[in-house]
Amino acid sequence: MTIPNPEKTPLEQLLTLIDQLSPAELYALRRKLDNKIWGDQLEALFSRIDERNKGLPPLSEEEIVAIIKEIRQELKVSPVSETALLSEQSLAKDWLSPDDEKAWSDLSNQR
Protein backbone atom coordinates (compact mmCIF):
# COMPACT_ATOMS: atom_id res chain seq x y z
CA MET A 1 0.00 0.00 0.00
CA THR A 2 1.15 3.48 -0.73
CA ILE A 3 1.42 6.13 1.95
CA PRO A 4 -1.44 8.64 1.67
CA ASN A 5 -0.69 12.21 0.69
CA PRO A 6 -0.50 14.33 3.88
CA GLU A 7 -2.08 17.25 2.01
CA LYS A 8 -5.33 15.30 1.65
CA THR A 9 -8.04 15.36 4.29
CA PRO A 10 -8.23 12.33 6.58
CA LEU A 11 -11.34 11.15 4.71
CA GLU A 12 -9.58 11.41 1.36
CA GLN A 13 -6.61 9.51 2.82
CA LEU A 14 -8.93 6.80 4.11
CA LEU A 15 -10.71 6.49 0.76
CA THR A 16 -7.35 6.22 -1.01
CA LEU A 17 -6.36 3.36 1.28
CA ILE A 18 -9.74 1.64 0.82
CA ASP A 19 -9.32 1.81 -2.95
CA GLN A 20 -6.11 -0.20 -2.57
CA LEU A 21 -7.68 -3.07 -0.61
CA SER A 22 -7.98 -6.50 -2.16
CA PRO A 23 -11.48 -8.02 -2.58
CA ALA A 24 -10.89 -10.21 0.49
CA GLU A 25 -9.82 -7.21 2.56
CA LEU A 26 -12.85 -5.22 1.36
CA TYR A 27 -15.10 -8.10 2.37
CA ALA A 28 -13.52 -8.25 5.83
CA LEU A 29 -13.92 -4.48 6.21
CA ARG A 30 -17.59 -4.63 5.19
CA ARG A 31 -18.26 -7.43 7.69
CA LYS A 32 -16.61 -5.47 10.47
CA LEU A 33 -18.62 -2.33 9.63
CA ASP A 34 -21.88 -4.29 9.23
CA ASN A 35 -21.36 -5.96 12.61
CA LYS A 36 -20.87 -2.54 14.19
CA ILE A 37 -24.00 -1.19 12.51
CA TRP A 38 -26.07 -4.23 13.56
CA GLY A 39 -24.70 -3.93 17.08
CA ASP A 40 -25.71 -0.27 17.19
CA GLN A 41 -29.17 -1.12 15.87
CA LEU A 42 -29.64 -3.85 18.47
CA GLU A 43 -28.57 -1.49 21.24
CA ALA A 44 -31.08 1.09 20.00
CA LEU A 45 -33.81 -1.57 19.89
CA PHE A 46 -33.03 -2.73 23.42
CA SER A 47 -33.14 0.89 24.61
CA ARG A 48 -36.58 1.39 23.03
CA ILE A 49 -37.83 -1.85 24.60
CA ASP A 50 -36.49 -0.83 28.00
CA GLU A 51 -38.11 2.60 27.66
CA ARG A 52 -41.53 1.10 26.78
CA ASN A 53 -41.36 -1.38 29.65
CA LYS A 54 -40.57 1.14 32.38
CA GLY A 55 -42.87 0.57 35.31
CA LEU A 56 -43.97 -2.87 34.15
CA PRO A 57 -43.03 -5.97 36.09
CA PRO A 58 -40.31 -8.02 34.38
CA LEU A 59 -41.33 -11.17 32.53
CA SER A 60 -40.15 -14.47 33.89
CA GLU A 61 -38.16 -16.84 31.70
CA GLU A 62 -41.21 -19.14 31.59
CA GLU A 63 -43.42 -16.31 30.35
CA ILE A 64 -40.92 -15.42 27.63
CA VAL A 65 -40.71 -19.06 26.49
CA ALA A 66 -44.52 -19.29 26.45
CA ILE A 67 -44.79 -16.15 24.31
CA ILE A 68 -42.17 -17.43 21.87
CA LYS A 69 -43.96 -20.81 21.60
CA GLU A 70 -47.24 -19.02 20.94
CA ILE A 71 -45.71 -16.90 18.18
CA ARG A 72 -44.07 -19.94 16.59
CA GLN A 73 -47.38 -21.80 16.66
CA GLU A 74 -49.11 -18.86 14.96
CA LEU A 75 -46.42 -18.86 12.27
CA LYS A 76 -46.93 -22.59 11.68
CA VAL A 77 -50.69 -22.16 11.33
CA SER A 78 -50.59 -19.36 8.79
CA PRO A 79 -47.25 -19.31 7.02
CA VAL A 80 -46.86 -16.58 4.44
CA SER A 81 -43.96 -16.98 2.10
CA GLU A 82 -41.74 -14.05 1.30
CA THR A 83 -42.34 -14.71 -2.39
CA ALA A 84 -46.09 -14.38 -1.92
CA LEU A 85 -45.71 -11.09 -0.09
CA LEU A 86 -43.30 -9.69 -2.65
CA SER A 87 -45.37 -10.75 -5.65
CA GLU A 88 -48.76 -9.59 -4.34
CA GLN A 89 -48.44 -6.01 -5.57
CA SER A 90 -47.31 -7.12 -9.01
CA LEU A 91 -50.09 -9.69 -9.33
CA ALA A 92 -52.70 -7.26 -8.02
CA LYS A 93 -52.33 -5.23 -11.22
CA ASP A 94 -53.84 -8.15 -13.13
CA TRP A 95 -56.30 -9.10 -10.40
CA LEU A 96 -57.79 -5.64 -10.27
CA SER A 97 -58.20 -5.20 -14.01
CA PRO A 98 -61.68 -4.92 -15.61
CA ASP A 99 -60.88 -7.95 -17.82
CA ASP A 100 -60.13 -10.07 -14.78
CA GLU A 101 -63.32 -8.94 -13.06
CA LYS A 102 -65.32 -9.86 -16.15
CA ALA A 103 -63.63 -13.28 -16.39
CA TRP A 104 -64.52 -14.14 -12.79
CA SER A 105 -67.94 -12.48 -12.68
CA ASP A 106 -69.84 -15.73 -13.22
CA LEU A 107 -68.24 -17.18 -10.07
CA SER A 108 -69.13 -14.17 -7.92
CA ASN A 109 -72.79 -14.50 -8.99
CA GLN A 110 -72.93 -18.05 -7.63
CA ARG A 111 -72.51 -17.01 -4.00
Helices and strands as residue ranges (DSSP letters): H 10-19, H 23-52, H 61-77, H 82-95, H 98-108
